[in-house]
């Protein structure tokens, strides 16, 4: 069953590209026509690419791996934060911190600093420091939360990265490529579709277009997570059943052995008569 359609993409304005003067020649295969100096994206190809990306991300989620979503442009920040937070995946909507992927160990230290501050507030350390120090630490915590709060649960490198506007997030694209992390992205006519592994040709400026595509992607990821849970529950049920069967077989074998080893019931002794003396 198709997860999207030509008409739905048309309604959200996913077909509008950039002006011809700003186009990237690598996008030529995905451009349907030009109208009033603006390129029109071929939505038939967009449908195919969305389904390819959604299926691939679904499998990644089903395997239990993390997908990092990146969107720092104004019209995409709130959309990504709302939809991605609902499926429990990490995301970056503020400025991309250089070395987020290539220098991940340092980023993790910064994230652990938030945990340290939280611990200070709970164990009473805050009560033993001056008011000025408390204020400075609180400001530090708020700043860290803004920039790194959404990736606090990302304890290892993500297995995939999804980007809104690959041109704007070129540093994230380059880091993912350097580490061979599969990259997915919404690519407009001013961007290079070859910069990511899975390119979705669509309007990456209109909030309606971004929201529609993100909704499809997040639903696919949620399905993958749900199927993973079902697989895990089924596996646990099978293991439990196997344990019960083994215990039953062990009990039966033990009972049989005990029965064989048990001494015979004492019966009446046979009376032996000695022959009478002659």
Secondary structure by P-SEA (a helix, b strand, c coil): cccccaaaaaaaccccccccccccccccccccccccccccccaaaaaaaaaaaaaaaaaaaaabbbbbbbbcccccaaaaaaaaaaabbbbbccccccccccaaaaaaaaaaaaaaaaaaacccccccccaaaaaaaaaaaaaaaacccccccccccccbbbbcccccaaaaaaaaaaaccbbbbbccccccccccccccccccccaaaaaaaaaaaaaaaaaaaaaaaaaaaaaaaaaaaaaaaaaaaaaaaaaaaaaaaccccccccccccccccc
